[in-house]
Amino acid sequence: MGIKTVATNRKARHEYFILETFEAGIALQGSEIKSIRAGQISLGEAYVRIDGQEAWLEDAHIAPYEQANRFNHDPRRPRKLLLHQKEIYRLWNEVRQKGLTIIPLSVYLKEGRAKVEIAVAKGKKLYDKRADLAKQDAKREIERQMHERE
């Protein structure tokens, strides 16, 4: 079985410099994994919180599963991330530095299990975002010129 990407945080690479990435499992309820398999997850405002011993995925929205009726889950509940203790400690040390945060980049299914790719990131300033946009525009213009010559 391969990897099937279910959701990505498209704003993440625009808003942050990605310094390091990790793969983590997510502790889910039965109705949550069914919603994720159906693609009903949003990482728009999601972030990762570490309280010393455990890592939590906060504000990720997993839509209620229609067929679960009264056994459904809270769409925005905090979900425990499954990481090794060394990884949690390392992430916690990096977040204590000024200006660093942990954000989810994508959620995917790997061998039937839901995984989340998280990243240690540093927020971009407005001028960094403008510089990135200028680079993208220049790259697009070069590509356009190349295609016109062919």
N, C-alpha and C positions, 0 to 999 in steps of 0.2 A: 504494500500500500504506500502511496506517495503522500505528499503534503498538499492539502487543499486550503488555500487562504480564504478565510471567511470574512474578515474585516481588517481594514487598515486605517491608521490615523494619518490622513493625508496632510494635515496641517503641521505635523510634528517636525518634518525636515525643513519646513519653511520657517517655523517659529524658533527652532532650537539647533544648536550645534550638537551632533550626536558624537559622544566621546567613546562609549563602550556599550555593547549589547549583550544581553543574557536571554536564555530561554527558561521559562518557568511554566510549571503545570498550574492548573486552577482547580481548587476544590469547589465542585458544583453540585447542585441538587439535580434530581432526575429531569425535572421540567426545563431546567436551564440548558442542559446539554442538548435537549431536543430543539430548543429555540436557536441555539448556536448552529446546530447542523442545518437548520432552515435559513441561516444567514441573518437572523434577527438580533444583531448586536451592534452597538454604536460605541466608539471610543472617543467621540468628540471632546468631552470635557474630562476624560478619565486621567487619573494619575495614580502613582504608587506611593503608599505610606508605609514607613518602617517604624515599628515601635520597639526596637532593640532586639527582640527575639523572633518576631514574625513579620512577614511582608503582606500587605493588603492591597488589592485592586479596588480603588474607590471611584465612584461616579461613572462606572461603565454601565450602560443601559442594555440589559438583556430583556427583550420584550416577553411578556407572559405567553406561555404556550397555550394555544386555544383549547386543545383537548384535555388539559390538566384540570380545568374548572376550579374547584375549591382547594385542590392541592397545589395551586400555583405559588410562585415565588414572588418576592418583592423585587421589582425591576432594577432598583438602584442599590441593593444591599451590598455591603463590603464583602469581597470574596478573597479568601486566603490564597496566597500564591505559594506554590510548593517549590522551594529552593533549598539547597544545602545550607547548613548553618554558616559555613565559611563564606558563602556568597552573600548571605544576608548581612553578616558582620562587615564584609567589604563594602557593600552598598551603603550601609549605615554610616560608615566612616567617610565615604565620598560625599554623601548628602550633607554632612555636617560642615563641609567646606562652603564658602560663600558663593551663592549664585548657582549651585548645582541642584538638579531635581531628577526624579526618575519618572519616565513617561512610558506608556505602552505604545509600541509601534504597530503591532499587528496581532491578530488572533487567527490561529490556523489549527487544522486537524491533522495530527501526525499519528499514524497507526491507530486511528479511532479515538485518540485522546485529544482534548482541547489543550492547546499550548498558547502562551502569550509571549511575544518577543518584547522585552522591556529594554530601555536604554537609559544610561546615565547621560544627562544632557545639560547644556548651558544655554540660557536664553539669549536670543539674538537681539541686538539693538536695531533700531529702525534703519540706520545707515547700512548695517550688514544685510538686511533684507533687500534694500534698494540695490546694493552691489550684486547680490545673487540674481535679482531680476534683470539687471543690465547684462550680466554674463549670459543668461538664458536667451535674452533677445538677440545678442550678438551671435550666439551659436545657431539660433534659428535662421538668422539672416544669411549666415555662411552656408547653411544647408540649402536654403532657397536658391542662392546663387549657383551652388554646385549642380542642383537639379535643372536649372535653366540652361546651363551649358551643355548638358547631355543630350 
